[in-house]
């Protein structure tokens, strides 16, 4: 019996070691904590955080000076302009992120790097400390295959 318990504990530690917490700063202080795969490559570029895994490339921005989700949604085209231009949401769903109402925008645009037509999934959410935008995108329908990995990461979102 002790051996089974030890094995279960070891297995739990291996599972926990596969993920790590990532703290995002907004307005000069910690504002968001996400759990991401330990193997994820994290890159900070000015106000953008890029989380790259084998399943997705997720971009995160603090949307300032937005104070509400609706203000964040209204600014989204300007926020994502270095990734996707001419974004038009064709579907908007209400979801929950970090225990609060969030907006999941699904739509089309043009990739900023090569002007190819593409799709994007964007979630505008809050931790209570700041408004954030999370985005996956790609040519054709690439955003669709990255949607679930993005939403899985966002399910772990919480205030620090």
Backbone as CSV, one residue per row, in Angstrom:
resi,resn,N_x,N_y,N_z,CA_x,CA_y,CA_z,C_x,C_y,C_z
1,UNK,0.822,-1.199,0.000,0.000,0.000,0.000,0.863,1.259,0.000
2,UNK,1.944,1.259,0.806,2.830,2.422,0.844,3.478,2.650,-0.520
3,UNK,3.827,1.573,-1.204,4.449,1.695,-2.513,3.498,2.341,-3.517
4,UNK,2.222,1.982,-3.453,1.227,2.576,-4.355,1.096,4.065,-4.079
5,UNK,1.052,4.457,-2.830,0.938,5.873,-2.477,2.170,6.639,-2.952
6,UNK,3.357,6.072,-2.741,4.584,6.718,-3.190,4.582,6.868,-4.706
7,UNK,4.152,5.835,-5.426,4.086,5.903,-6.888,3.104,6.977,-7.339
8,UNK,1.955,7.077,-6.687,0.982,8.106,-7.035,1.549,9.496,-6.778
9,UNK,2.241,9.674,-5.671,2.857,10.959,-5.373,3.932,11.312,-6.388
10,UNK,4.746,10.335,-6.769,5.771,10.579,-7.775,5.139,10.936,-9.114
11,UNK,4.081,10.232,-9.483,3.388,10.530,-10.740,2.794,11.938,-10.695
12,UNK,2.245,12.332,-9.560,1.677,13.676,-9.418,2.770,14.722,-9.565
13,UNK,3.933,14.473,-8.980,5.035,15.430,-9.101,5.516,15.541,-10.540
14,UNK,5.550,14.441,-11.266,5.949,14.482,-12.669,4.949,15.319,-13.455
15,UNK,3.655,15.138,-13.197,2.628,15.914,-13.898,2.768,17.397,-13.578
16,UNK,2.996,17.718,-12.291,3.132,19.110,-11.905,4.369,19.739,-12.531
17,UNK,5.419,18.970,-12.676,6.657,19.499,-13.232,6.526,19.817,-14.720
18,UNK,5.492,19.333,-15.363,5.309,19.584,-16.784,4.796,20.990,-17.056
19,UNK,4.327,21.692,-16.024,3.788,23.036,-16.176,4.512,24.002,-15.260
20,UNK,4.422,25.266,-15.616,5.031,26.308,-14.799,4.113,27.525,-14.797
21,UNK,4.198,28.324,-13.757,3.406,29.545,-13.688,4.152,30.691,-14.353
22,UNK,3.417,31.487,-15.086,3.954,32.660,-15.764,3.188,33.873,-15.254
23,UNK,3.903,34.859,-14.747,3.279,36.093,-14.255,3.476,37.192,-15.277
24,UNK,2.381,37.841,-15.640,2.392,38.940,-16.601,2.212,40.242,-15.828
25,UNK,3.026,41.224,-16.170,2.977,42.530,-15.513,2.191,43.497,-16.387
26,UNK,1.355,44.303,-15.742,0.631,45.379,-16.428,0.639,46.589,-15.503
27,UNK,0.814,47.735,-16.070,0.852,48.980,-15.294,1.900,48.907,-14.190
28,UNK,2.998,48.208,-14.452,4.117,48.168,-13.519,4.023,47.176,-12.380
29,UNK,2.954,46.377,-12.334,2.854,45.389,-11.261,2.243,44.086,-11.780
30,UNK,2.492,42.978,-11.080,1.925,41.696,-11.510,0.403,41.787,-11.613
31,UNK,-0.134,41.314,-12.745,-1.574,41.451,-12.973,-2.240,40.166,-13.447
32,UNK,-1.460,39.169,-13.851,-2.025,37.939,-14.400,-1.054,36.791,-14.172
33,UNK,-1.591,35.642,-13.754,-0.802,34.420,-13.649,-1.456,33.367,-14.526
34,UNK,-0.648,32.742,-15.383,-1.102,31.654,-16.244,-0.238,30.430,-15.980
35,UNK,-0.814,29.260,-16.138,-0.048,28.023,-16.088,0.197,27.597,-17.527
36,UNK,1.471,27.449,-17.874,1.864,27.098,-19.241,2.764,25.878,-19.203
37,UNK,2.870,25.146,-20.307,3.784,24.008,-20.331,5.216,24.472,-20.029
38,UNK,5.926,23.679,-19.257,7.292,24.035,-18.886,8.185,24.180,-20.120
39,UNK,7.848,23.485,-21.191,8.637,23.547,-22.415,8.297,24.753,-23.290
40,UNK,7.311,25.549,-22.890,6.915,26.713,-23.683,8.062,27.707,-23.775
41,UNK,8.189,28.312,-24.948,9.168,29.376,-25.134,8.435,30.698,-24.906
42,UNK,8.905,31.476,-23.943,8.274,32.741,-23.588,9.151,33.878,-24.112
43,UNK,8.548,34.792,-24.858,9.277,35.935,-25.393,8.504,37.204,-25.066
44,UNK,9.202,38.193,-24.551,8.605,39.506,-24.294,9.090,40.463,-25.370
45,UNK,8.136,41.095,-26.055,8.459,42.080,-27.090,7.649,43.332,-26.794
46,UNK,8.287,44.317,-26.221,7.620,45.546,-25.806,6.445,45.198,-24.903
47,UNK,5.234,45.458,-25.335,4.060,45.207,-24.490,3.410,43.856,-24.759
48,UNK,4.031,43.036,-25.613,3.452,41.746,-26.001,4.228,40.603,-25.366
49,UNK,3.492,39.615,-24.866,4.093,38.371,-24.395,3.716,37.285,-25.384
50,UNK,4.706,36.547,-25.855,4.468,35.453,-26.800,4.763,34.134,-26.101
51,UNK,3.803,33.226,-26.143,3.943,31.899,-25.550,3.855,30.893,-26.685
52,UNK,4.971,30.247,-26.969,5.010,29.307,-28.088,5.167,27.890,-27.547
53,UNK,4.231,27.012,-27.936,4.280,25.602,-27.580,4.201,24.796,-28.871
54,UNK,4.211,23.488,-28.745,4.095,22.648,-29.941,2.705,22.766,-30.574
55,UNK,1.715,23.249,-29.816,0.339,23.313,-30.293,-0.147,24.702,-30.684
56,UNK,0.601,25.743,-30.303,0.087,27.095,-30.559,1.187,28.129,-30.366
57,UNK,0.915,29.297,-30.916,1.644,30.505,-30.567,0.592,31.480,-30.069
58,UNK,0.662,31.779,-28.784,-0.320,32.629,-28.117,0.316,33.976,-27.840
59,UNK,-0.364,35.033,-28.241,0.093,36.396,-27.995,-0.801,37.014,-26.928
60,UNK,-0.186,37.719,-25.979,-0.924,38.376,-24.890,-0.506,39.830,-24.786
61,UNK,-1.488,40.700,-24.612,-1.235,42.116,-24.394,-2.090,42.608,-23.230
62,UNK,-1.577,43.528,-22.455,-2.408,44.309,-21.546,-3.012,45.411,-22.411
63,UNK,-4.314,45.575,-22.333,-5.014,46.549,-23.179,-5.252,47.797,-22.342
64,UNK,-4.338,48.752,-22.460,-4.531,49.983,-21.701,-4.766,51.119,-22.685
65,UNK,-5.564,52.048,-22.344,-6.109,52.337,-21.022,-7.492,51.738,-20.770
66,UNK,-7.854,50.657,-21.470,-9.183,50.050,-21.295,-9.429,49.699,-19.831
67,UNK,-10.652,49.977,-19.388,-11.037,49.656,-18.011,-12.155,48.624,-17.955
68,UNK,-12.747,48.336,-19.135,-13.817,47.341,-19.211,-13.548,46.405,-20.384
69,UNK,-14.223,45.277,-20.377,-14.100,44.333,-21.486,-14.565,44.987,-22.783
70,UNK,-15.677,45.720,-22.738,-16.187,46.373,-23.949,-15.186,47.391,-24.502
71,UNK,-14.517,48.139,-23.627,-13.487,49.077,-24.084,-12.320,48.306,-24.712
72,UNK,-11.963,47.165,-24.140,-10.906,46.331,-24.704,-11.274,45.803,-26.076
73,UNK,-12.506,45.339,-26.218,-12.979,44.849,-27.518,-12.934,45.973,-28.553
74,UNK,-13.342,47.172,-28.163,-13.349,48.312,-29.086,-11.931,48.665,-29.560
75,UNK,-10.918,48.374,-28.756,-9.526,48.703,-29.108,-8.775,47.553,-29.772
76,UNK,-9.416,46.413,-29.943,-8.686,45.201,-30.333,-7.951,45.324,-31.663
77,UNK,-8.516,45.988,-32.639,-7.838,46.122,-33.934,-6.496,46.837,-33.781
78,UNK,-6.433,47.834,-32.919,-5.172,48.549,-32.677,-4.197,47.715,-31.859
79,UNK,-4.710,46.890,-30.965,-3.850,46.076,-30.097,-3.129,45.001,-30.906
80,UNK,-3.821,44.328,-31.813,-3.256,43.185,-32.534,-2.636,43.558,-33.880
81,UNK,-2.555,44.845,-34.198,-2.167,45.307,-35.532,-0.808,44.779,-36.001
82,UNK,0.109,44.452,-35.098,1.414,43.931,-35.524,1.359,42.433,-35.834
83,UNK,0.233,41.800,-35.551,0.026,40.387,-35.870,-1.022,40.207,-36.956
84,UNK,-2.152,40.902,-36.798,-3.287,40.772,-37.721,-3.817,42.167,-38.022
85,UNK,-3.973,42.467,-39.310,-4.567,43.746,-39.703,-5.939,43.482,-40.315
86,UNK,-6.754,44.514,-40.309,-8.112,44.443,-40.878,-8.944,43.330,-40.244
87,UNK,-8.765,43.109,-38.940,-9.523,42.059,-38.257,-10.993,42.437,-38.178
88,UNK,-11.835,41.474,-38.538,-13.285,41.626,-38.425,-13.814,40.390,-37.728
89,UNK,-14.462,40.597,-36.582,-15.054,39.478,-35.850,-16.327,39.034,-36.555
90,UNK,-16.421,37.737,-36.836,-17.639,37.187,-37.435,-18.510,36.527,-36.374
91,UNK,-17.894,36.186,-35.241,-18.615,35.581,-34.116,-18.051,36.154,-32.818
92,UNK,-18.937,36.483,-31.888,-18.519,36.926,-30.563,-19.276,36.093,-29.538
93,UNK,-18.519,35.399,-28.698,-19.108,34.571,-27.646,-18.718,35.122,-26.279
94,UNK,-19.594,34.954,-25.319,-19.287,35.314,-23.942,-18.811,34.054,-23.239
95,UNK,-17.618,34.131,-22.637,-17.047,33.008,-21.896,-16.594,33.519,-20.530
96,UNK,-16.062,32.634,-19.722,-15.532,33.019,-18.417,-14.036,32.753,-18.390
97,UNK,-13.274,33.770,-17.990,-11.828,33.649,-17.810,-11.495,34.325,-16.483
98,UNK,-10.696,33.676,-15.665,-10.287,34.212,-14.368,-11.504,34.567,-13.503
99,UNK,-12.571,33.798,-13.649,-13.766,34.001,-12.837,-14.619,35.183,-13.241
100,UNK,-14.334,35.788,-14.402,-15.081,36.968,-14.841,-15.532,36.790,-16.292
101,UNK,-16.501,37.589,-16.690,-17.002,37.563,-18.057,-15.899,38.020,-19.011
102,UNK,-15.768,37.304,-20.119,-14.795,37.629,-21.160,-15.482,37.525,-22.512
103,UNK,-14.884,38.110,-23.528,-15.412,38.039,-24.892,-14.426,37.269,-25.763
104,UNK,-14.949,36.261,-26.473,-14.161,35.454,-27.401,-14.581,35.856,-28.805
105,UNK,-13.663,36.510,-29.503,-13.916,36.986,-30.858,-13.283,36.016,-31.847
106,UNK,-14.048,35.585,-32.816,-13.559,34.702,-33.869,-13.775,35.436,-35.180
107,UNK,-12.718,35.542,-35.985,-12.903,36.294,-37.218,-11.770,36.146,-38.204
108,UNK,-11.784,37.043,-39.167,-10.828,37.010,-40.270,-10.059,38.317,-40.311
109,UNK,-8.900,38.226,-40.946,-8.074,39.408,-41.150,-6.953,39.070,-42.101
110,UNK,-5.922,39.874,-42.063,-4.761,39.688,-42.917,-3.543,39.629,-42.008
111,UNK,-2.684,38.641,-42.236,-1.479,38.538,-41.421,-0.575,39.742,-41.684
112,UNK,-0.088,40.334,-40.618,0.713,41.548,-40.742,2.074,41.285,-41.377
113,UNK,2.625,40.096,-41.192,3.986,39.841,-41.678,4.076,39.582,-43.185
114,UNK,3.020,39.000,-43.781,3.115,38.649,-45.199,1.852,38.955,-46.008
115,UNK,0.885,39.600,-45.374,-0.366,39.992,-46.034,-1.197,38.830,-46.547
116,UNK,-0.975,37.622,-46.009,-1.817,36.491,-46.381,-3.137,36.557,-45.633
117,UNK,-4.237,36.163,-46.268,-5.513,36.112,-45.549,-5.435,35.062,-44.454
118,UNK,-6.105,35.341,-43.359,-6.058,34.388,-42.261,-7.227,34.543,-41.317
119,UNK,-7.141,33.786,-40.235,-8.167,33.803,-39.200,-7.508,34.104,-37.866
120,UNK,-8.311,34.572,-36.937,-7.804,34.855,-35.594,-8.883,34.551,-34.568
121,UNK,-8.436,34.054,-33.427,-9.275,33.883,-32.249,-8.694,34.799,-31.190
122,UNK,-9.523,35.659,-30.634,-9.067,36.634,-29.647,-9.991,36.553,-28.444
123,UNK,-9.392,36.545,-27.256,-10.174,36.586,-26.023,-9.777,37.843,-25.261
124,UNK,-10.763,38.665,-24.944,-10.548,39.869,-24.144,-11.101,39.560,-22.760
125,UNK,-10.235,39.708,-21.739,-10.616,39.294,-20.384,-9.951,40.172,-19.342
126,UNK,-10.342,39.988,-18.095,-9.758,40.747,-16.995,-9.471,39.840,-15.806
127,UNK,-8.484,40.251,-15.034,-8.208,39.601,-13.747,-8.667,40.510,-12.611
128,UNK,-9.236,41.656,-12.972,-9.604,42.655,-11.983,-8.518,43.709,-11.832
129,UNK,-7.311,43.401,-12.289,-6.188,44.341,-12.192,-5.911,45.037,-13.520
130,UNK,-6.295,44.404,-14.625,-6.067,44.967,-15.959,-6.940,44.218,-16.959
131,UNK,-7.092,44.809,-18.139,-7.779,44.163,-19.251,-6.700,43.559,-20.143
132,UNK,-6.900,42.318,-20.576,-5.933,41.615,-21.418,-6.583,41.145,-22.700
133,UNK,-5.764,40.983,-23.737,-6.185,40.361,-24.984,-5.249,39.198,-25.251
134,UNK,-5.818,38.039,-25.546,-5.067,36.846,-25.936,-5.453,36.536,-27.370
135,UNK,-4.457,36.169,-28.194,-4.731,35.961,-29.614,-3.922,34.801,-30.164
136,UNK,-4.575,33.959,-30.938,-3.908,32.997,-31.812,-4.398,33.308,-33.216
137,UNK,-3.526,33.130,-34.201,-3.916,33.442,-35.577,-3.070,32.634,-36.541
138,UNK,-3.483,32.656,-37.787,-2.710,31.972,-38.812,-3.386,32.069,-40.160
139,UNK,-2.689,31.557,-41.162,-3.229,31.558,-42.510,-4.407,30.600,-42.601
140,UNK,-5.272,30.873,-43.543,-6.467,30.045,-43.760,-7.202,29.887,-42.436
141,UNK,-7.399,28.642,-41.982,-8.110,28.389,-40.724,-7.178,27.914,-39.610
142,UNK,-5.911,28.313,-39.656,-4.947,27.870,-38.635,-5.372,28.219,-37.211
143,UNK,-6.068,29.333,-37.027,-6.474,29.727,-35.679,-7.398,28.681,-35.052
144,UNK,-8.163,27.977,-35.865,-9.099,26.972,-35.350,-8.348,25.868,-34.599
145,UNK,-7.214,25.392,-35.150,-6.486,24.313,-34.490,-5.764,24.790,-33.228
146,UNK,-5.528,26.102,-33.107,-4.868,26.649,-31.924,-5.862,27.119,-30.860
147,UNK,-7.137,27.094,-31.186,-8.174,27.594,-30.276,-8.199,26.836,-28.952
148,UNK,-8.312,25.523,-28.995,-8.412,24.744,-27.749,-7.168,24.862,-26.873
149,UNK,-5.942,24.787,-27.450,-4.768,25.004,-26.592,-4.774,26.386,-25.931
150,UNK,-5.201,27.424,-26.668,-5.287,28.765,-26.072,-6.297,28.787,-24.944
151,UNK,-7.475,28.240,-25.189,-8.515,28.248,-24.153,-8.095,27.432,-22.936
152,UNK,-7.326,26.366,-23.148,-6.825,25.575,-22.011,-5.895,26.404,-21.139
153,UNK,-5.038,27.181,-21.757,-4.145,28.055,-20.979,-4.966,29.124,-20.258
154,UNK,-5.943,29.703,-20.953,-6.750,30.763,-20.340,-7.606,30.253,-19.191
155,UNK,-7.936,28.973,-19.183,-8.675,28.391,-18.052,-7.873,28.465,-16.759
156,UNK,-6.559,28.612,-16.868,-5.696,28.682,-15.679,-5.488,30.116,-15.214
157,UNK,-6.010,31.097,-15.948,-5.779,32.506,-15.634,-6.328,32.868,-14.268
158,UNK,-5.528,33.657,-13.538,-5.965,34.163,-12.233,-5.160,35.408,-11.892
159,UNK,-5.688,36.151,-10.957,-4.956,37.305,-10.456,-3.818,36.803,-9.570
160,UNK,-2.703,37.543,-9.528,-1.575,37.112,-8.673,-1.907,37.234,-7.184
